[in-house]
């Protein structure tokens, strides 16, 4: 299922990923599970995505969406 890029999902993501251990600065623009990977180099030092309500709500699998990009939508 594709993650909707909504203000509600963004707020949830910002609350969960605001202290991301893998990005040296606040990981703006956030919501990588919807918007895709960041241009910032990612140092994979842990991923908090699986604890996010958006992750759970959409039944996502995987991690490091900031580095790997948004998950593929099932058809």
VOKOL-488549 format. One record per atom (N, C-alpha, C): x, y, z; chain; residue in three letters; residue number from 0; atom name. Coordinates in steps of 0.05 Angstrom, whole numbers, m for minus. Example, Ala and Ser with C-alpha at 12.3 -4.5 7.8 and 13.67 -1.06 7.14 Angstrom:
2
+--------+--------+--------+----+-----+-----+----+
!   east !  north !     up ! ch !  aa !   i ! at !
+--------+--------+--------+----+-----+-----+----+
!    264 !   m114 !    156 !  A ! ALA !   0 !  N !
!    246 !    m90 !    156 !  A ! ALA !   0 ! CA !
!    264 !    m66 !    156 !  A ! ALA !   0 !  C !
!    257 !    m45 !    142 !  A ! SER !   1 !  N !
!    273 !    m21 !    143 !  A ! SER !   1 ! CA !
!    258 !      1 !    157 !  A ! SER !   1 !  C !
+--------+--------+--------+----+-----+-----+----+
END
This chain:
75
+--------+--------+--------+----+-----+-----+----+
!   east !  north !     up ! ch !  aa !   i ! at !
+--------+--------+--------+----+-----+-----+----+
!     17 !    m24 !      0 !  A ! UNK !   0 !  N !
!      0 !      0 !      0 !  A ! UNK !   0 ! CA !
!     18 !     25 !      0 !  A ! UNK !   0 !  C !
!     12 !     44 !    m17 !  A ! UNK !   1 !  N !
!     27 !     68 !    m18 !  A ! UNK !   1 ! CA !
!     19 !     87 !      5 !  A ! UNK !   1 !  C !
!     40 !     99 !     17 !  A ! UNK !   2 !  N !
!     36 !    117 !     40 !  A ! UNK !   2 ! CA !
!     27 !    144 !     29 !  A ! UNK !   2 !  C !
!      5 !    154 !     40 !  A ! UNK !   3 !  N !
!     m5 !    180 !     31 !  A ! UNK !   3 ! CA !
!     12 !    202 !     43 !  A ! UNK !   3 !  C !
!     18 !    222 !     27 !  A ! UNK !   4 !  N !
!     34 !    245 !     35 !  A ! UNK !   4 ! CA !
!     14 !    266 !     46 !  A ! UNK !   4 !  C !
!      6 !    263 !     71 !  A ! UNK !   5 !  N !
!    m14 !    281 !     83 !  A ! UNK !   5 ! CA !
!     m2 !    296 !    107 !  A ! UNK !   5 !  C !
!    m13 !    318 !    115 !  A ! UNK !   6 !  N !
!     m3 !    332 !    139 !  A ! UNK !   6 ! CA !
!     m4 !    315 !    164 !  A ! UNK !   6 !  C !
!    m24 !    298 !    167 !  A ! UNK !   7 !  N !
!    m26 !    280 !    190 !  A ! UNK !   7 ! CA !
!     m3 !    261 !    190 !  A ! UNK !   7 !  C !
!      3 !    248 !    168 !  A ! UNK !   8 !  N !
!     25 !    229 !    166 !  A ! UNK !   8 ! CA !
!     52 !    243 !    171 !  A ! UNK !   8 !  C !
!     54 !    267 !    160 !  A ! UNK !   9 !  N !
!     79 !    282 !    164 !  A ! UNK !   9 ! CA !
!     83 !    288 !    194 !  A ! UNK !   9 !  C !
!     62 !    297 !    208 !  A ! UNK !  10 !  N !
!     65 !    303 !    236 !  A ! UNK !  10 ! CA !
!     73 !    278 !    252 !  A ! UNK !  10 !  C !
!     61 !    255 !    246 !  A ! UNK !  11 !  N !
!     68 !    230 !    259 !  A ! UNK !  11 ! CA !
!     97 !    223 !    254 !  A ! UNK !  11 !  C !
!    106 !    225 !    229 !  A ! UNK !  12 !  N !
!    133 !    219 !    221 !  A ! UNK !  12 ! CA !
!    153 !    238 !    236 !  A ! UNK !  12 !  C !
!    147 !    263 !    236 !  A ! UNK !  13 !  N !
!    165 !    282 !    249 !  A ! UNK !  13 ! CA !
!    168 !    276 !    279 !  A ! UNK !  13 !  C !
!    147 !    267 !    291 !  A ! UNK !  14 !  N !
!    149 !    260 !    319 !  A ! UNK !  14 ! CA !
!    165 !    235 !    324 !  A ! UNK !  14 !  C !
!    164 !    217 !    305 !  A ! UNK !  15 !  N !
!    179 !    191 !    308 !  A ! UNK !  15 ! CA !
!    208 !    194 !    299 !  A ! UNK !  15 !  C !
!    213 !    208 !    277 !  A ! UNK !  16 !  N !
!    240 !    209 !    265 !  A ! UNK !  16 ! CA !
!    255 !    234 !    271 !  A ! UNK !  16 !  C !
!    246 !    251 !    289 !  A ! UNK !  17 !  N !
!    259 !    276 !    295 !  A ! UNK !  17 ! CA !
!    287 !    273 !    306 !  A ! UNK !  17 !  C !
!    293 !    250 !    319 !  A ! UNK !  18 !  N !
!    319 !    244 !    329 !  A ! UNK !  18 ! CA !
!    331 !    220 !    315 !  A ! UNK !  18 !  C !
!    330 !    220 !    289 !  A ! UNK !  19 !  N !
!    339 !    198 !    273 !  A ! UNK !  19 ! CA !
!    369 !    192 !    278 !  A ! UNK !  19 !  C !
!    376 !    167 !    285 !  A ! UNK !  20 !  N !
!    404 !    161 !    291 !  A ! UNK !  20 ! CA !
!    421 !    158 !    266 !  A ! UNK !  20 !  C !
!    409 !    158 !    242 !  A ! UNK !  21 !  N !
!    424 !    153 !    218 !  A ! UNK !  21 ! CA !
!    429 !    178 !    201 !  A ! UNK !  21 !  C !
!    416 !    200 !    207 !  A ! UNK !  22 !  N !
!    421 !    225 !    193 !  A ! UNK !  22 ! CA !
!    433 !    246 !    212 !  A ! UNK !  22 !  C !
!    453 !    260 !    204 !  A ! UNK !  23 !  N !
!    467 !    278 !    223 !  A ! UNK !  23 ! CA !
!    451 !    303 !    230 !  A ! UNK !  23 !  C !
!    431 !    310 !    216 !  A ! UNK !  24 !  N !
!    415 !    334 !    221 !  A ! UNK !  24 ! CA !
!    386 !    325 !    221 !  A ! UNK !  24 !  C !
!    368 !    342 !    230 !  A ! UNK !  25 !  N !
!    340 !    334 !    228 !  A ! UNK !  25 ! CA !
!    334 !    324 !    200 !  A ! UNK !  25 !  C !
!    321 !    301 !    198 !  A ! UNK !  26 !  N !
!    319 !    288 !    172 !  A ! UNK !  26 ! CA !
!    297 !    300 !    154 !  A ! UNK !  26 !  C !
!    295 !    326 !    152 !  A ! UNK !  27 !  N !
!    276 !    339 !    134 !  A ! UNK !  27 ! CA !
!    282 !    329 !    106 !  A ! UNK !  27 !  C !
!    264 !    324 !     89 !  A ! UNK !  28 !  N !
!    236 !    332 !     91 !  A ! UNK !  28 ! CA !
!    218 !    311 !    104 !  A ! UNK !  28 !  C !
!    230 !    291 !    117 !  A ! UNK !  29 !  N !
!    214 !    270 !    130 !  A ! UNK !  29 ! CA !
!    196 !    254 !    111 !  A ! UNK !  29 !  C !
!    181 !    236 !    122 !  A ! UNK !  30 !  N !
!    161 !    220 !    108 !  A ! UNK !  30 ! CA !
!    174 !    206 !     83 !  A ! UNK !  30 !  C !
!    197 !    194 !     87 !  A ! UNK !  31 !  N !
!    211 !    181 !     65 !  A ! UNK !  31 ! CA !
!    196 !    156 !     55 !  A ! UNK !  31 !  C !
!    179 !    145 !     72 !  A ! UNK !  32 !  N !
!    164 !    121 !     63 !  A ! UNK !  32 ! CA !
!    143 !    130 !     42 !  A ! UNK !  32 !  C !
!    138 !    156 !     39 !  A ! UNK !  33 !  N !
!    120 !    166 !     19 !  A ! UNK !  33 ! CA !
!    136 !    182 !     m2 !  A ! UNK !  33 !  C !
!    154 !    199 !      7 !  A ! UNK !  34 !  N !
!    167 !    218 !    m11 !  A ! UNK !  34 ! CA !
!    192 !    207 !    m24 !  A ! UNK !  34 !  C !
!    203 !    185 !    m14 !  A ! UNK !  35 !  N !
!    227 !    173 !    m26 !  A ! UNK !  35 ! CA !
!    252 !    182 !    m11 !  A ! UNK !  35 !  C !
!    274 !    172 !    m20 !  A ! UNK !  36 !  N !
!    300 !    176 !     m6 !  A ! UNK !  36 ! CA !
!    309 !    205 !     m6 !  A ! UNK !  36 !  C !
!    328 !    210 !     13 !  A ! UNK !  37 !  N !
!    340 !    236 !     16 !  A ! UNK !  37 ! CA !
!    364 !    238 !     m1 !  A ! UNK !  37 !  C !
!    372 !    263 !     m7 !  A ! UNK !  38 !  N !
!    397 !    268 !    m21 !  A ! UNK !  38 ! CA !
!    421 !    269 !     m2 !  A ! UNK !  38 !  C !
!    415 !    271 !     24 !  A ! UNK !  39 !  N !
!    435 !    272 !     45 !  A ! UNK !  39 ! CA !
!    447 !    244 !     49 !  A ! UNK !  39 !  C !
!    473 !    241 !     51 !  A ! UNK !  40 !  N !
!    485 !    214 !     57 !  A ! UNK !  40 ! CA !
!    474 !    203 !     83 !  A ! UNK !  40 !  C !
!    467 !    178 !     83 !  A ! UNK !  41 !  N !
!    456 !    165 !    107 !  A ! UNK !  41 ! CA !
!    477 !    146 !    119 !  A ! UNK !  41 !  C !
!    483 !    150 !    145 !  A ! UNK !  42 !  N !
!    501 !    133 !    159 !  A ! UNK !  42 ! CA !
!    483 !    113 !    175 !  A ! UNK !  42 !  C !
!    480 !     89 !    166 !  A ! UNK !  43 !  N !
!    461 !     70 !    177 !  A ! UNK !  43 ! CA !
!    469 !     62 !    206 !  A ! UNK !  43 !  C !
!    460 !     78 !    225 !  A ! UNK !  44 !  N !
!    466 !     73 !    253 !  A ! UNK !  44 ! CA !
!    441 !     66 !    269 !  A ! UNK !  44 !  C !
!    421 !     57 !    255 !  A ! UNK !  45 !  N !
!    395 !     50 !    268 !  A ! UNK !  45 ! CA !
!    372 !     63 !    254 !  A ! UNK !  45 !  C !
!    350 !     50 !    254 !  A ! UNK !  46 !  N !
!    326 !     59 !    240 !  A ! UNK !  46 ! CA !
!    302 !     58 !    259 !  A ! UNK !  46 !  C !
!    288 !     80 !    262 !  A ! UNK !  47 !  N !
!    265 !     82 !    280 !  A ! UNK !  47 ! CA !
!    238 !     78 !    265 !  A ! UNK !  47 !  C !
!    239 !     73 !    239 !  A ! UNK !  48 !  N !
!    215 !     71 !    223 !  A ! UNK !  48 ! CA !
!    195 !     51 !    234 !  A ! UNK !  48 !  C !
!    204 !     28 !    243 !  A ! UNK !  49 !  N !
!    185 !      7 !    251 !  A ! UNK !  49 ! CA !
!    169 !     14 !    276 !  A ! UNK !  49 !  C !
!    177 !     34 !    291 !  A ! UNK !  50 !  N !
!    162 !     44 !    314 !  A ! UNK !  50 ! CA !
!    143 !     66 !    307 !  A ! UNK !  50 !  C !
!    141 !     74 !    283 !  A ! UNK !  51 !  N !
!    124 !     96 !    274 !  A ! UNK !  51 ! CA !
!     96 !     87 !    269 !  A ! UNK !  51 !  C !
!     77 !    103 !    277 !  A ! UNK !  52 !  N !
!     49 !     96 !    273 !  A ! UNK !  52 ! CA !
!     42 !     95 !    243 !  A ! UNK !  52 !  C !
!     55 !    111 !    226 !  A ! UNK !  53 !  N !
!     50 !    109 !    197 !  A ! UNK !  53 ! CA !
!     59 !     82 !    187 !  A ! UNK !  53 !  C !
!     82 !     73 !    195 !  A ! UNK !  54 !  N !
!     93 !     47 !    188 !  A ! UNK !  54 ! CA !
!     73 !     25 !    194 !  A ! UNK !  54 !  C !
!     62 !     26 !    219 !  A ! UNK !  55 !  N !
!     42 !      6 !    228 !  A ! UNK !  55 ! CA !
!     16 !      9 !    212 !  A ! UNK !  55 !  C !
!      6 !     33 !    209 !  A ! UNK !  56 !  N !
!    m20 !     38 !    196 !  A ! UNK !  56 ! CA !
!    m20 !     28 !    167 !  A ! UNK !  56 !  C !
!      2 !     30 !    154 !  A ! UNK !  57 !  N !
!      3 !     22 !    126 !  A ! UNK !  57 ! CA !
!     15 !     m6 !    122 !  A ! UNK !  57 !  C !
!     21 !    m20 !    144 !  A ! UNK !  58 !  N !
!     31 !    m47 !    142 !  A ! UNK !  58 ! CA !
!     58 !    m49 !    127 !  A ! UNK !  58 !  C !
!     75 !    m29 !    132 !  A ! UNK !  59 !  N !
!    101 !    m29 !    117 !  A ! UNK !  59 ! CA !
!    120 !    m50 !    127 !  A ! UNK !  59 !  C !
!    139 !    m56 !    110 !  A ! UNK !  60 !  N !
!    160 !    m75 !    117 !  A ! UNK !  60 ! CA !
!    186 !    m62 !    108 !  A ! UNK !  60 !  C !
!    208 !    m69 !    121 !  A ! UNK !  61 !  N !
!    233 !    m58 !    114 !  A ! UNK !  61 ! CA !
!    241 !    m35 !    132 !  A ! UNK !  61 !  C !
!    262 !    m21 !    124 !  A ! UNK !  62 !  N !
!    274 !      0 !    140 !  A ! UNK !  62 ! CA !
!    291 !     18 !    122 !  A ! UNK !  62 !  C !
!    300 !     39 !    134 !  A ! UNK !  63 !  N !
!    318 !     58 !    120 !  A ! UNK !  63 ! CA !
!    306 !     68 !     94 !  A ! UNK !  63 !  C !
!    281 !     77 !     96 !  A ! UNK !  64 !  N !
!    268 !     89 !     73 !  A ! UNK !  64 ! CA !
!    282 !    114 !     64 !  A ! UNK !  64 !  C !
!    296 !    127 !     83 !  A ! UNK !  65 !  N !
!    312 !    151 !     77 !  A ! UNK !  65 ! CA !
!    334 !    145 !     57 !  A ! UNK !  65 !  C !
!    345 !    121 !     59 !  A ! UNK !  66 !  N !
!    367 !    113 !     41 !  A ! UNK !  66 ! CA !
!    358 !     96 !     18 !  A ! UNK !  66 !  C !
!    337 !     80 !     22 !  A ! UNK !  67 !  N !
!    328 !     60 !      2 !  A ! UNK !  67 ! CA !
!    305 !     71 !    m15 !  A ! UNK !  67 !  C !
!    291 !     91 !     m5 !  A ! UNK !  68 !  N !
!    268 !    101 !    m20 !  A ! UNK !  68 ! CA !
!    242 !     89 !    m10 !  A ! UNK !  68 !  C !
!    220 !     99 !    m20 !  A ! UNK !  69 !  N !
!    193 !     91 !    m12 !  A ! UNK !  69 ! CA !
!    189 !     62 !    m20 !  A ! UNK !  69 !  C !
!    174 !     47 !     m4 !  A ! UNK !  70 !  N !
!    168 !     19 !    m12 !  A ! UNK !  70 ! CA !
!    150 !     18 !    m37 !  A ! UNK !  70 !  C !
!    153 !     m2 !    m52 !  A ! UNK !  71 !  N !
!    137 !     m6 !    m76 !  A ! UNK !  71 ! CA !
!    108 !    m12 !    m68 !  A ! UNK !  71 !  C !
!     89 !      0 !    m81 !  A ! UNK !  72 !  N !
!     61 !     m5 !    m75 !  A ! UNK !  72 ! CA !
!     54 !    m32 !    m88 !  A ! UNK !  72 !  C !
!     39 !    m48 !    m73 !  A ! UNK !  73 !  N !
!     29 !    m73 !    m83 !  A ! UNK !  73 ! CA !
!      6 !    m68 !   m102 !  A ! UNK !  73 !  C !
!      5 !    m83 !   m124 !  A ! UNK !  74 !  N !
!    m17 !    m79 !   m142 !  A ! UNK !  74 ! CA !
!    m38 !   m101 !   m139 !  A ! UNK !  74 !  C !
+--------+--------+--------+----+-----+-----+----+
END
